[in-house]
Amino acid sequence: MRLLRPVLASVFGSVLALGAAGVAPSVASAAPPARSTVQPLERAHAHNDYEHDRPLLDALDHGFTSVEADVWLVDGELYIGHDGPDLTRTLRSTYLDPLADRVRDNGGRVYPRWRDSLRLLVDVKSEGTAAWPVIEAQLGEYPFLVSSYREGRVHERAVTAVISGNRDLPAMSAASTRFSFYDGRLGDLTGPLDDSLMPLVSDNWTRHFTWQGVGEMPATERAKLRSIVSTAHARGYDVRFWATPDLAGPAREAVWRELVAADVDVLNTDDLPGLQSFLLAQDPEEAAA
């Protein structure tokens, strides 16, 4: 993950001290690999993660290092949901508290011996100007857990929150201190935004590419994809596409292979075991881990 590259060296000692009051981790299901043995997968992003049987936990049991939570602001609280808010689930109860418990249990890390930062993609479905201050206030209650930007510097922690969907760029750009970062679009690649504000650039695959995995990828589209990634990486941005094919089969695997070959940083899926199996078998970075 190119998001906030500095190593998490000095963070974990302070987290250990805070961890004395941690809550025991949730019990994992029998099917996925054990927490101590699962391999973190740098490109694996759980799209609409909250729709799984065990939000967050299923993704972590499959080694995912990026999860997506759609949120709605209702009466001052952030509720989870895609087409509307589920008033039984909040951002805090579904993601922030379980992540805080896990990081305390693991001595400051989401995965043992994994020193990178898990991306929590907060996709704002309600009005962004009202939602962002509430998101910031809640993230600010977990300073040992979430990365921050203060006085011109990024301070990386075990979890990095990135705001997608309805984003308030003016407010985020103006803030001297914040606990979240901006998810840009391909139109931002050559703009003025520094990676300390915009570490991730995401866009809809179908708006930029016609190829859906059937037959060879057109040479012009392959060149376009690699140019996008090269430009983004030169600016310090990660790259993610949504709306890529996600039905199991040759077409999906063909698209995933091209994304890995182009060094796209984030692969979207709703199929946690499918992407886990693919990356362990097909991603050279994971095969060498």
C-alpha positions as CSV (number, residue, x, y, z in Angstrom):
1,M,0.0,0.0,0.0
2,R,1.5,3.3,-1.1
3,L,-0.8,5.1,1.3
4,L,1.5,7.0,3.8
5,R,4.7,5.2,3.2
6,P,6.6,6.0,6.5
7,V,7.2,2.8,8.6
8,L,5.1,2.4,11.8
9,A,8.2,2.1,13.9
10,S,7.6,4.4,16.9
11,V,3.9,4.0,17.1
12,F,3.6,0.5,18.6
13,G,5.2,1.2,21.9
14,S,2.6,3.8,22.8
15,V,-0.2,1.5,21.6
16,L,1.0,-1.3,23.8
17,A,0.6,1.0,26.8
18,L,-2.9,1.9,25.8
19,G,-3.7,-1.7,25.1
20,A,-3.9,-2.9,28.7
21,A,-7.6,-2.1,28.7
22,G,-8.3,-3.9,25.4
23,V,-11.2,-6.3,24.9
24,A,-10.6,-9.9,23.8
25,P,-10.9,-10.4,20.1
26,S,-14.1,-11.7,18.5
27,V,-14.3,-15.5,17.9
28,A,-13.4,-16.4,14.3
29,S,-15.5,-18.8,12.3
30,A,-14.0,-22.3,11.7
31,A,-13.7,-22.0,7.9
32,P,-11.3,-19.1,7.3
33,P,-7.5,-19.4,8.2
34,A,-6.6,-18.5,11.8
35,R,-5.7,-14.9,12.5
36,S,-2.1,-15.8,13.3
37,T,-1.5,-17.5,10.0
38,V,-3.5,-15.5,7.4
39,Q,-1.4,-13.6,4.9
40,P,-2.2,-9.9,4.5
41,L,-3.0,-9.2,0.9
42,E,-1.8,-5.7,-0.1
43,R,-4.2,-5.3,-3.1
44,A,-7.3,-6.9,-1.5
45,H,-10.3,-4.5,-1.0
46,A,-13.6,-5.6,0.4
47,H,-16.2,-3.7,-1.6
48,N,-19.4,-3.1,0.5
49,D,-17.8,-5.0,3.3
50,Y,-20.7,-4.5,5.6
51,E,-22.9,-6.8,3.5
52,H,-20.9,-9.9,4.6
53,D,-22.1,-12.1,7.4
54,R,-19.4,-10.8,9.7
55,P,-18.5,-7.3,8.6
56,L,-14.8,-6.5,8.9
57,L,-14.1,-9.8,10.5
58,D,-14.7,-11.9,7.4
59,A,-12.4,-9.6,5.4
60,L,-9.7,-9.8,8.0
61,D,-10.0,-13.6,8.2
62,H,-9.2,-13.6,4.4
63,G,-6.2,-11.3,4.7
64,F,-7.8,-8.1,3.2
65,T,-6.0,-4.9,3.9
66,S,-8.8,-2.5,2.7
67,V,-12.5,-2.5,3.6
68,E,-15.3,-0.2,2.5
69,A,-18.1,1.1,4.8
70,D,-20.9,3.2,3.4
71,V,-22.2,5.7,5.9
72,W,-25.2,7.9,6.4
73,L,-25.5,10.8,8.9
74,V,-28.8,10.6,10.8
75,D,-29.4,12.8,13.9
76,G,-25.7,13.2,14.5
77,E,-24.8,9.5,14.2
78,L,-23.1,7.6,11.4
79,Y,-25.0,4.5,10.3
80,I,-24.0,1.8,7.9
81,G,-25.9,0.9,4.7
82,H,-25.9,1.0,1.0
83,D,-29.4,2.2,-0.2
84,G,-30.2,3.7,3.2
85,P,-29.1,3.7,6.8
86,D,-29.3,0.6,8.9
87,L,-30.2,2.1,12.3
88,T,-28.9,-1.0,14.1
89,R,-25.3,-0.6,12.9
90,T,-22.9,2.4,13.3
91,L,-19.5,3.1,12.0
92,R,-18.2,3.0,15.5
93,S,-19.7,-0.3,16.5
94,T,-19.1,-2.1,13.2
95,Y,-15.6,-0.9,12.4
96,L,-13.9,1.5,14.8
97,D,-14.4,-0.4,18.1
98,P,-13.6,-3.8,16.6
99,L,-10.5,-2.4,15.0
100,A,-9.4,-0.8,18.2
101,D,-9.8,-4.1,20.1
102,R,-7.8,-6.0,17.5
103,V,-5.0,-3.5,17.3
104,R,-4.6,-3.5,21.1
105,D,-4.6,-7.3,21.1
106,N,-2.0,-7.4,18.3
107,G,0.4,-5.0,19.9
108,G,-0.4,-2.1,17.6
109,R,-1.0,-3.9,14.4
110,V,-4.0,-5.1,12.4
111,Y,-2.1,-8.3,11.5
112,P,0.7,-9.6,13.6
113,R,4.1,-8.7,12.0
114,W,2.4,-6.6,9.3
115,R,3.7,-3.1,9.6
116,D,1.5,-1.3,7.1
117,S,-1.8,0.5,7.6
118,L,-5.3,-1.0,6.8
119,R,-7.4,1.3,4.7
120,L,-10.9,2.0,6.0
121,L,-12.7,3.5,3.0
122,V,-15.6,5.6,4.3
123,D,-18.0,6.1,1.5
124,V,-20.3,8.9,2.4
125,K,-23.8,8.4,1.1
126,S,-25.6,11.3,2.7
127,E,-24.6,15.0,2.3
128,G,-20.8,15.3,2.6
129,T,-20.5,18.8,4.2
130,A,-22.5,17.8,7.2
131,A,-21.1,14.2,7.5
132,W,-17.4,15.0,7.4
133,P,-17.1,16.9,10.7
134,V,-18.9,14.0,12.4
135,I,-16.6,11.5,10.8
136,E,-13.6,13.5,12.0
137,A,-15.0,13.8,15.5
138,Q,-15.5,10.0,15.8
139,L,-12.1,9.2,14.3
140,G,-10.5,11.7,16.7
141,E,-11.6,9.5,19.6
142,Y,-9.2,6.8,18.4
143,P,-5.8,8.7,18.1
144,F,-3.8,5.6,18.9
145,L,-5.6,3.7,16.0
146,V,-6.1,6.1,13.0
147,S,-3.6,8.0,10.9
148,S,-3.6,11.7,11.1
149,Y,-2.3,14.8,9.4
150,R,-0.9,17.5,11.8
151,E,1.1,20.6,11.1
152,G,2.0,19.5,7.6
153,R,3.0,16.0,8.4
154,V,1.3,12.6,8.1
155,H,1.4,10.4,11.2
156,E,0.6,6.8,10.2
157,R,-1.2,4.4,12.5
158,A,-2.6,1.0,12.1
159,V,-5.7,2.2,10.3
160,T,-6.0,5.0,7.7
161,A,-9.5,6.4,7.0
162,V,-10.1,7.6,3.4
163,I,-13.2,9.5,2.6
164,S,-15.0,8.6,-0.7
165,G,-18.5,9.2,-2.1
166,N,-19.8,12.6,-1.1
167,R,-16.6,14.4,0.0
168,D,-16.0,17.9,1.3
169,L,-12.7,18.8,-0.5
170,P,-12.6,22.5,0.6
171,A,-13.0,21.6,4.3
172,M,-10.5,18.8,4.1
173,S,-8.0,20.9,2.2
174,A,-8.2,23.7,4.7
175,A,-7.9,21.6,7.8
176,S,-4.5,21.9,9.6
177,T,-5.4,18.8,11.6
178,R,-7.5,15.9,10.4
179,F,-7.9,12.1,10.9
180,S,-9.0,11.3,7.4
181,F,-7.8,11.5,3.8
182,Y,-9.3,12.2,0.4
183,D,-10.2,9.6,-2.3
184,G,-9.6,11.4,-5.6
185,R,-10.7,10.6,-9.1
186,L,-8.7,10.2,-12.3
187,G,-9.3,13.8,-13.1
188,D,-7.3,14.7,-10.1
189,L,-4.1,12.9,-11.3
190,T,-2.5,16.0,-12.7
191,G,-4.0,18.5,-10.2
192,P,-2.6,20.2,-7.2
193,L,-3.5,17.8,-4.5
194,D,-0.6,16.4,-2.5
195,D,-0.5,12.7,-1.4
196,S,-0.7,13.9,2.2
197,L,-4.3,14.8,1.4
198,M,-5.1,12.5,-1.5
199,P,-3.3,9.1,-1.1
200,L,-5.8,7.3,-3.2
201,V,-7.3,7.8,-6.7
202,S,-10.4,5.8,-7.6
203,D,-12.7,5.6,-10.6
204,N,-15.3,3.6,-12.4
205,W,-13.7,1.1,-14.7
206,T,-16.5,1.3,-17.2
207,R,-16.1,5.0,-17.7
208,H,-12.6,4.6,-18.9
209,F,-12.3,1.1,-20.4
210,T,-14.6,-1.0,-22.7
211,W,-12.8,-4.3,-22.1
212,Q,-14.6,-6.6,-19.7
213,G,-12.2,-9.5,-19.7
214,V,-13.4,-11.3,-22.9
215,G,-10.6,-11.9,-25.4
216,E,-7.4,-10.0,-25.3
217,M,-7.3,-6.5,-23.7
218,P,-7.0,-4.0,-26.5
219,A,-3.4,-2.7,-26.7
220,T,-4.6,0.9,-26.5
221,E,-6.5,0.2,-23.3
222,R,-3.6,-1.7,-21.8
223,A,-1.3,1.3,-22.5
224,K,-3.8,3.7,-21.1
225,L,-4.1,1.6,-17.9
226,R,-0.4,1.5,-17.4
227,S,0.0,5.2,-18.1
228,I,-2.7,6.0,-15.4
229,V,-0.8,3.8,-12.9
230,S,2.6,5.3,-13.7
231,T,1.3,8.8,-13.4
232,A,-0.4,8.1,-10.1
233,H,2.6,6.4,-8.6
234,A,4.9,9.2,-9.6
235,R,2.7,11.5,-7.5
236,G,2.5,9.0,-4.6
237,Y,-1.1,7.9,-5.1
238,D,-2.6,4.5,-5.0
239,V,-5.0,3.5,-7.8
240,R,-8.3,1.7,-7.4
241,F,-11.1,0.9,-9.9
242,W,-14.6,0.0,-9.0
243,A,-17.2,-1.7,-11.3
244,T,-14.7,-4.2,-12.6
245,P,-16.2,-7.7,-13.5
246,D,-16.8,-9.6,-10.3
247,L,-18.6,-12.8,-11.3
248,A,-16.4,-15.8,-10.8
249,G,-15.0,-17.0,-14.2
250,P,-12.4,-16.4,-16.8
251,A,-13.4,-12.8,-17.6
252,R,-12.9,-11.7,-14.0
253,E,-9.6,-13.4,-13.7
254,A,-8.4,-11.9,-17.0
255,V,-9.2,-8.4,-15.7
256,W,-7.6,-9.1,-12.4
257,R,-4.4,-10.4,-14.1
258,E,-4.2,-7.2,-16.2
259,L,-4.7,-5.1,-13.0
260,V,-1.9,-6.9,-11.2
261,A,0.4,-6.7,-14.2
262,A,-0.2,-3.0,-14.4
263,D,0.6,-2.7,-10.7
264,V,-2.9,-1.4,-9.8
265,D,-2.8,-1.1,-6.0
266,V,-6.4,-2.0,-5.0
267,L,-8.6,-4.8,-6.5
268,N,-12.3,-4.5,-5.6
269,T,-14.4,-7.6,-4.9
270,D,-17.5,-8.9,-3.0
271,D,-16.0,-12.4,-3.3
272,L,-13.5,-12.6,-0.4
273,P,-12.2,-16.2,-0.8
274,G,-12.1,-15.7,-4.6
275,L,-9.8,-12.7,-4.6
276,Q,-7.7,-14.3,-1.7
277,S,-7.1,-17.4,-3.8
278,F,-6.4,-15.4,-6.9
279,L,-3.8,-13.1,-5.3
280,L,-2.0,-15.9,-3.5
281,A,-1.7,-17.8,-6.8
282,Q,-1.3,-14.9,-9.3
283,D,0.2,-11.9,-7.6
284,P,4.0,-12.1,-7.6
285,E,4.2,-9.9,-4.6
286,E,2.0,-12.2,-2.5
287,A,3.6,-15.4,-3.9
288,A,7.0,-14.1,-2.7
289,A,5.7,-13.2,0.8
